[in-house]
Amino acid sequence: MTRVSHVELVDPSVYEAGGVPHEHLTALREHAPVHRHHGDPEAEAPPFWAVTRHADVVHVSRHPEVFSSYERLALFEEPAPEQLALQRMMMLNQDPPEHTGKRSIVNRGFTPRAIGALEEHVRDICRDLVGEVAATLEAGGEADFVRDVAAPLPLYVICELLGAPVEDRDKIFHWSNTLIGGSDPELQSSPEAGDTAAAELYAYAAGLAEARRAEPREDIITRLLQPDADGNELTGNEFELFVMLLSVAGNETTRNAASGGMLALFEHPEQWARLRADRALVRTAVDEIVRWVTPVNLFRRTAIRDTELGGERIAAGDKVVVFYASANRDERVFDDPFAFDVGREPNPHLGFGGGGPHFCLGAHLARLELSVLFETLLDTLPNIELSGNVRRLRSSFINGIKGMPVRQRPAFH
Ligand code: HEM
């Protein structure tokens, strides 16, 4: 095996400084596609298998009977027992058959039809957010794309999905942000603040469930609380945990797809010009943005039996990490993978997962949010441009942007 120089693949500071270490991942895809990564011995980081090719990421994702989401679920330190028990009640950390029943219950709320019904609300939210930025810039003020557009959009949409009243948005925003502070010291909350936010969001979700059970409405939450055709339903606990999962899984991901997509369009002005000339391209642009940005960089699984992958022997108990960001630049699958092309089609990217049982529940919703957002920007702020430094998130899990100042290009350009 050719040796590939060592880069800390899961060191958040690598990502903060320069984004995804693509050069290194490309070398791994070529020379060591299933690579035993030895972490920093000083940090006592345990080793894991880094899976970087598209075909292998798909294979791991589609074989939960070998690559479990439930066993040894943390990438590094195991959580405390009570935390672990709670996390294992979330479907993200379950395997079939437990996962299958839960997933089929919540799938009913996320079909293209159910999500399509939200379109007008998403359009109103985008119009308000982008309109406010336009007005601020018009008045000579400053705007930040993450703070003013990309962060509030998915949060407001989730509030809409939950049927939460508008006056509750701010507190739900605060709880979600506290929960997802992640590894970035600037955003990180204390463990106590995280616990408090989780408890408050949990209690809020319990209140929502109670209100809908007493007075059902024509909304997604009411549907999720009702038993499905086979009589399966979410227990109280499961519903509350699902609301928490939504606020974690649906927020930061979409936020960073929106801000990373905007940045890609700033860096490729000819692609923005193509979109301005042909709105029909927004549909393919959205998937290209998810491929290019890959908001969720990686996910971990644990082998629960001995197996072989990419010519390597993997032992039961080994951690296996799939790198979606690498799979999405795999030259075996994508022509010219390092070109950002808003018209790319087909685009079998793995930004929403490798197609197994955990494939992103919110993919239709994310596509809707992103396409309406970019349509609104093209209509309202066609001359938007970057006006300062982009600050990246200190995280190897979420490819994120914390701050991105924007302005309008003067009309004479
Ligand atoms: C799972 C990406 C938006 C809810 C996932 C997974 C990825 C992902 C990579 C794991 C797939 C796997 O392990 O095979 C993204 C990206 C998004 C996005 C890139 C935005 C561009 C959303 C939204 C929601 C959502 C808007 C809901 C409001 C979920 C849930 C899961 C999930 C609940 C767990 C599904 C399961 O375990 O069965 N997403 N996601 N996501 N996503 Fe998303």
Residues whose N, C-alpha, C, O or C-beta is under 5 A from the ligand:
A	BS01	HEM	S61 M91 L92 R103 L246 A249 G250 T253 T254 A257 P295 V296 F299 L350 G351 F352 G353 G354 P357 H358 F359 C360 L361 G362 L365 A366
